[in-house]
């Protein structure tokens, strides 16, 4: 196929050159009616591009097959047998793939550092989500991937599992031994699904880690908006081989995808695929060069510490465009550093936690951006050396390895049953009835049905006091947690 073609972007350009006379949705009618203030803020062209796929981007029956051709081109680009563009983010993509491999009551194995998207779907659909432990890096207090031995043990205990869902790369850029994990899954006759939200570009540059499909994964999900240039919510599902029923995956896609997908998002996914298929190697070599330069410069700012390939477990790899910095030697939290950089230098980090900040270097990262980050960190270290009181001092935070994943009751029963709110400090021994997922990276630390340990309480209190942001808790003040109410009688 001609990878120079971008059917969706080309069709959108035709509409711009020859506008439609519309008597349907969207009601703004290609910008004839624009909400007040939005013309100045966004411009009219955003609204002109906001059309529907049938009777807009294509004819009434989608006879030009613009979207279908875009999917076929993308499948070829990622060396897949199946591809779909998704406009609801990788959350929607993950829900789609999970629906294609498991039904209510089925068991599915999920890596312990999976995003809340996987856990929410399991809760909503009645899947039995069995958590597979991941490697913990005690020196950095971060989670890596799943080892072959950990997966074998999980499958031995859950031989009826329908699939295994792995996160690779992690938010910190560390990949797992996908080939070994795929072999284990295939020996058990189940597919390996990879949440590769941060690894969509891997297929297009040899300097990046291997794409999971090339290592035997049966399906992968990419967030093309995270680093590759597509608009926010632009995600891609790819699948290869016969372990996943292609018709069922197709139907699951139709089940979750809106009938009015955002054409601007679809067009940017199409154009992003074209750019990467034609010039991904050169594009990402430049990004890698900039990331390496940043690593070198930050490493010279004592006492900051930069995560490197030497810190990665054997048989794993590191996406060098993810620059993780340990700031704990400054005596302040990563949250405080993130906030200070934002307030004083208008710098927004990709992630912060009690000990770290993360810089994600992507296609849109400029040399000026890198200089500003180095200057901001240098300024912070200098300011702290002069006046340590400019930021709150940290207190010890329990290691993530202390957190258990033991379930006390089925998640849906805990979510939907009687509940009450209790203070964090009084929650030990109770059963969680909500998800608590500090964001980013959005990994749940408690889910409905999980027994809350004293270690959970200590970790949550310490993280809250250090400045963690919990994604959509029932109590936004983070003072109380929703727990299963005691049974009467």
C-alpha positions in Angstrom: 0.0 0.0 0.0 1.1 3.6 -0.5 2.1 4.9 2.9 2.4 8.4 1.4 -1.4 8.5 1.3 -3.5 9.7 4.3 -7.1 9.1 3.2 -8.7 10.9 6.2 -6.5 13.9 6.0 -7.0 14.1 2.2 -10.8 13.8 2.5 -10.9 16.5 5.1 -8.9 18.8 2.8 -11.5 18.2 0.1 -14.3 19.3 2.5 -12.3 22.5 3.3 -12.0 23.3 -0.4 -15.6 22.5 -1.1 -17.8 23.0 2.0 -21.0 21.0 2.5 -24.5 22.4 2.9 -25.5 20.5 6.0 -28.9 19.8 7.5 -27.7 17.4 10.2 -25.1 17.2 13.0 -22.9 18.9 14.2 -25.2 21.7 14.8 -22.5 24.5 14.4 -22.6 23.6 10.7 -18.9 23.9 10.0 -18.6 27.0 12.0 -21.7 28.9 10.9 -22.5 29.2 14.6 -19.6 29.3 17.0 -19.9 29.5 20.8 -19.0 33.0 22.1 -15.3 33.5 22.5 -14.4 30.4 20.7 -13.6 31.9 17.3 -10.9 34.1 18.9 -9.6 31.3 21.0 -9.7 28.3 18.6 -10.4 29.8 15.2 -13.1 28.9 12.7 -11.0 26.1 11.0 -11.4 23.8 14.0 -15.2 24.0 13.5 -14.9 23.6 9.7 -13.0 20.3 10.3 -15.5 19.0 12.8 -17.7 17.0 10.5 -19.1 13.4 10.7 -17.5 10.5 8.9 -20.6 9.6 6.8 -22.3 12.5 5.0 -19.4 14.6 5.8 -15.9 13.1 5.5 -17.3 10.5 3.2 -20.7 10.0 1.5 -23.8 8.5 3.1 -22.7 4.9 2.8 -18.9 5.7 3.3 -18.5 4.6 -0.2 -15.1 6.1 -0.7 -13.9 3.9 2.2 -11.7 6.7 3.6 -11.7 5.3 7.2 -11.4 1.7 6.1 -8.3 2.5 3.9 -6.8 4.5 6.7 -7.1 1.5 9.0 -5.5 -0.8 6.4 -2.6 1.5 5.9 -2.1 1.7 9.7 -2.2 -2.1 10.0 0.5 -2.4 7.4 2.6 0.4 9.0 2.6 -1.4 12.4 3.0 -4.8 10.7 -0.4 -5.9 12.1 -3.3 -8.0 10.7 -5.9 -5.7 12.2 -6.0 -2.0 13.1 -8.6 0.5 14.3 -8.4 4.2 15.2 -10.0 5.1 18.5 -11.2 8.6 19.5 -11.8 7.9 23.2 -8.2 7.4 24.2 -6.4 4.2 25.1 -8.9 3.7 27.9 -11.5 3.0 25.3 -9.0 0.9 23.3 -8.2 -1.3 26.3 -11.8 -1.8 27.1 -12.4 -2.9 23.5 -9.6 -5.5 23.5 -10.6 -6.8 26.9 -14.2 -7.2 25.7 -12.9 -9.2 22.8 -11.1 -11.8 24.9 -13.1 -12.3 28.1 -16.8 -12.2 29.2 -18.5 -11.7 32.5 -17.2 -14.2 35.0 -14.1 -15.0 33.1 -10.6 -14.6 34.6 -8.1 -12.3 33.1 -4.6 -11.7 34.3 -3.5 -8.0 34.7 -0.1 -6.6 35.6 -0.1 -4.9 39.0 1.1 -1.6 37.5 -1.8 -1.5 35.0 -3.7 1.8 34.5 -7.1 2.3 36.1 -8.6 1.7 32.7 -8.1 -2.0 32.9 -9.4 -2.2 36.5 -12.5 -0.1 35.7 -13.5 -2.3 32.8 -13.1 -5.5 34.9 -15.3 -3.9 37.6 -18.0 -2.8 35.1 -18.1 -6.0 33.1 -17.8 -8.5 36.0 -14.4 -9.9 35.0 -12.3 -11.7 37.6 -9.2 -9.5 37.4 -6.3 -11.5 38.9 -3.3 -9.2 39.6 0.2 -10.4 38.5 3.0 -8.9 40.7 5.7 -6.8 39.0 9.3 -6.3 39.7 9.9 -3.5 42.3 13.1 -1.4 42.0 13.9 -0.8 45.6 16.7 1.6 44.8 14.3 3.9 42.9 11.0 2.9 44.5 9.3 2.3 41.1 7.6 -0.6 39.4 9.0 -2.3 36.4 7.4 -5.1 34.4 6.4 -8.7 34.9 9.0 -11.4 34.8 8.5 -14.8 33.1 8.6 -16.6 36.5 5.9 -14.3 37.9 3.6 -15.0 34.9 4.2 -18.7 35.1 3.2 -18.7 38.8 0.1 -16.7 38.0 -1.0 -19.0 35.3 -0.3 -22.1 37.4 -2.8 -20.7 40.0 -5.3 -19.5 37.4 -5.2 -22.0 34.5 -8.6 -20.9 33.2 -7.4 -17.3 32.5 -8.4 -16.0 29.1 -5.6 -13.5 28.5 -2.7 -11.7 30.1 -2.6 -7.9 30.0 0.9 -6.4 30.3 2.1 -2.8 30.6 5.2 -2.3 28.4 6.7 0.2 28.4 5.9 1.4 31.9 5.3 5.1 32.5 9.0 5.3 33.3 9.9 3.8 29.9 11.0 0.3 31.0 9.9 -2.6 28.8 9.4 -6.2 29.8 10.7 -9.3 28.1 7.7 -9.5 25.8 9.0 -12.4 23.7 9.4 -14.6 26.8 6.0 -13.6 28.1 4.3 -14.2 24.8 5.8 -17.7 24.6 4.4 -18.5 28.0 1.0 -17.2 27.1 0.9 -19.1 23.8 2.0 -22.3 25.6 -1.2 -21.9 27.6 -3.2 -21.0 24.5 -4.1 -17.5 25.6 -3.2 -14.1 24.0 -0.8 -11.5 25.3 -2.3 -8.0 25.2 0.2 -5.2 25.7 -0.8 -1.8 27.0 1.9 0.0 25.0 0.3 3.4 25.4 3.7 5.1 25.6 5.3 2.9 22.9 3.4 3.7 19.7 6.6 5.0 17.9 8.7 1.9 18.8 7.9 0.3 15.4 9.4 3.2 13.5 12.8 3.7 15.0 15.5 1.2 15.8 16.9 3.4 18.5 13.7 2.8 20.5 12.8 -0.5 22.2 11.2 -3.3 20.1 7.5 -3.0 19.2 5.5 -5.6 21.1 4.0 -7.1 18.0 7.5 -8.0 16.7 8.0 -10.0 19.9 4.9 -12.1 19.7 2.2 -10.0 21.4 -1.2 -10.7 20.0 -2.6 -7.2 20.5 -1.3 -3.8 21.5 -2.7 -0.4 22.3 -0.9 2.8 21.5 -1.7 6.3 22.6 -0.6 8.2 19.5 -1.4 11.5 21.2 1.1 10.9 24.0 4.3 11.3 22.0 3.6 10.9 18.3 1.7 14.1 17.5 -2.0 13.1 17.2 -4.6 15.1 18.9 -5.5 14.2 22.5 -7.7 11.0 22.8 -6.2 9.6 19.6 -5.4 5.9 20.2 -4.7 2.9 18.0 -5.6 -0.8 18.4 -3.5 -3.4 16.5 -3.7 -7.1 16.5 -1.8 -10.0 14.9 -2.3 -13.7 14.6 -5.3 -15.9 15.3 -5.4 -16.2 19.1 -7.8 -13.2 19.3 -11.0 -13.7 17.4 -10.9 -11.0 14.7 -14.7 -10.8 14.3 -15.1 -10.5 18.1 -12.5 -7.7 18.2 -14.3 -6.0 15.4 -17.6 -6.2 17.1 -16.1 -5.0 20.4 -14.8 -2.0 18.6 -18.2 -1.3 17.2 -19.7 -1.7 20.7 -17.5 1.0 22.3 -16.7 3.4 19.5 -19.1 6.4 19.1 -21.1 6.7 16.0 -19.9 10.3 15.8 -16.1 10.0 16.1 -14.1 13.2 16.1 -12.8 13.6 12.5 -10.0 16.0 13.5 -8.7 13.3 15.9 -9.0 10.6 13.2 -7.3 12.8 10.6 -4.3 13.4 12.9 -4.0 9.7 13.6 -3.9 9.1 9.9 -1.4 11.8 9.3 0.7 10.7 12.2 0.8 7.2 10.8 2.0 8.6 7.4 4.7 10.7 9.0 6.1 7.8 11.0 5.9 5.3 8.1 7.8 7.6 5.9 10.3 9.2 8.3 9.9 7.8 11.8 13.6 6.8 12.0 14.9 10.2 11.3 12.2 11.9 13.5 12.9 9.8 16.5 16.7 9.8 16.1 16.5 13.6 16.7 14.3 13.1 19.7 16.7 10.5 21.2 19.6 12.9 20.6 17.9 15.6 22.5 16.9 13.3 25.3 20.5 12.1 25.7 21.7 15.7 25.9 19.2 16.4 28.5 20.2 13.4 30.5 23.8 14.5 30.5 23.0 18.0 31.5 20.7 17.1 34.4 23.2 14.5 35.7 25.6 17.4 36.2 23.2 19.2 38.5 24.2 17.7 41.9 22.6 16.1 43.8 20.0 15.0 41.2 20.1 11.4 39.9 19.0 10.3 36.5 17.6 6.8 35.7 19.6 5.1 33.0 19.9 1.7 31.2 22.3 0.6 33.9 19.4 0.7 36.3 17.2 -1.5 34.1 16.7 -5.2 35.0 18.3 -7.9 32.8 16.2 -8.8 29.6 14.4 -5.5 29.8 15.0 -2.3 27.8 14.6 1.4 28.4 12.9 4.1 26.2 15.6 6.7 26.6 13.2 9.5 25.8 11.7 9.1 29.3 14.0 11.0 31.6 13.3 10.0 35.2 15.0 12.2 37.9 15.3 11.4 41.5 15.1 14.6 43.6 15.0 13.1 47.0 18.5 14.2 47.9 17.2 17.8 47.8 15.0 16.9 50.9 11.8 17.9 49.1 9.2 15.9 47.2 8.9 15.5 43.5 5.4 17.1 43.9 6.9 20.2 45.4 9.6 20.4 42.7 6.9 20.0 40.0 4.8 22.8 41.5 7.8 25.1 41.9 8.9 24.6 38.3 5.3 25.4 37.2 5.0 28.5 39.3 8.4 30.0 38.7 9.3 28.8 35.2 6.0 27.7 33.6 7.4 24.2 33.2 5.0 21.2 33.5 6.5 17.8 34.1 5.2 14.6 32.7 5.0 13.0 36.2 5.9 13.7 39.7 5.7 11.6 42.9 7.2 11.7 46.4 10.7 11.2 45.1 10.8 11.8 41.3 10.0 14.0 38.4 9.7 12.7 34.8 10.4 14.5 31.6 8.8 13.0 28.5 10.8 14.0 25.4 8.6 13.7 22.4 8.4 15.0 18.8 7.2 18.4 19.9 9.9 18.9 22.5 12.2 21.7 21.4 15.8 22.6 22.2 14.4 25.7 23.9 12.2 23.5 26.1 15.2 21.5 27.2 17.2 24.6 28.0 14.4 26.0 30.1 14.1 22.7 32.1 17.9 22.6 32.8 17.8 26.3 33.8 14.7 25.7 36.0 16.3 22.8 37.8 19.6 24.6 38.2 17.7 27.6 39.6 15.8 25.4 42.1 18.9 23.7 43.4 20.6 27.1 43.8 17.6 28.6 45.6 17.3 25.6 48.0 21.0 25.9 48.9 20.4 29.5 49.8 17.0 29.0 51.6 15.8 25.5 52.2 12.5 26.8 53.5 11.2 27.8 50.1 9.8 24.3 49.8 8.4 22.0 52.5 10.8 19.3 53.7 9.9 15.7 53.1 9.1 13.0 55.6 9.8 9.3 54.8 7.2 7.7 52.4 6.6 3.9 52.6 8.0 2.0 49.6 5.5 0.9 47.0 6.6 -2.7 47.6 4.7 -2.6 50.9 1.4 -2.5 49.2 -0.5 -5.8 48.9 -3.1 -6.6 46.3 -5.2 -9.0 48.4 -8.9 -9.1 47.6 -11.4 -9.7 50.4 -14.6 -9.9 48.2 -15.6 -9.5 44.5 -15.0 -6.0 43.2 -18.5 -5.5 41.7 -20.1 -6.5 45.0 -18.0 -4.0 46.9 -18.6 -1.2 44.4 -22.4 -1.7 44.3 -23.1 -2.6 47.8 -23.8 -0.6 51.0 -20.9 1.7 51.8 -19.7 4.4 54.2 -17.0 6.9 54.4 -14.1 6.6 57.0 -11.0 8.6 57.6 -7.9 7.4 55.8 -6.3 6.9 59.2 -9.1 4.6 60.4 -9.4 2.5 57.2 -7.0 -0.3 58.1 -8.8 -3.7 58.0 -11.7 -2.3 56.0 -12.7 -3.3 52.4 -12.3 -0.6 49.8 -15.4 0.4 47.8 -13.8 2.9 45.4 -10.7 3.2 43.3 -7.8 5.3 44.6 -5.3 5.9 41.7 -2.7 8.7 42.1 -2.3 10.4 38.8 -0.2 10.2 36.8 0.5 7.4 36.3 -3.1 6.4 37.3 -2.2 3.0 38.7 -4.8 2.0 41.3 -3.4 1.5 44.8 -6.8 0.4 46.1 -9.8 -1.0 44.2 -13.3 -2.1 45.3 -13.1 -5.4 47.1 -9.5 -5.0 48.2 -8.5 -5.3 51.9 -7.0 -2.1 53.2 -3.9 -2.8 55.1 -2.1 -0.7 57.6 0.6 -0.3 54.9 -2.0 1.1 52.5 -3.0 3.6 55.1 0.6 4.7 55.8 1.3 5.0 52.1 -1.8 6.9 51.2 -1.5 9.3 54.2 2.2 10.0 53.4 1.5 10.5 49.7 -1.4 12.8 50.4 0.6 14.9 52.8 3.4 15.0 50.3 1.1 16.4 47.6 -0.2 13.5 45.6 -3.2 14.0 43.3 -5.8 11.2 43.5 -7.8 10.8 40.3 -11.5 11.5 41.0 -11.9 10.2 44.6 -15.3 10.2 46.2 -13.9 12.7 48.7 -11.8 15.3 46.8 -10.3 16.5 50.0 -8.6 13.1 50.4 -9.6 13.0 54.0 -11.9 10.0 53.8 -12.3 6.8 51.7 -15.4 4.9 50.7 -15.4 1.4 52.3 -17.9 -1.5 52.5 -20.4 -0.9 55.3 -20.5 -3.6 58.0 -23.3 -6.1 57.6 -26.1 -5.9 60.1 -26.9 -8.7 62.5 
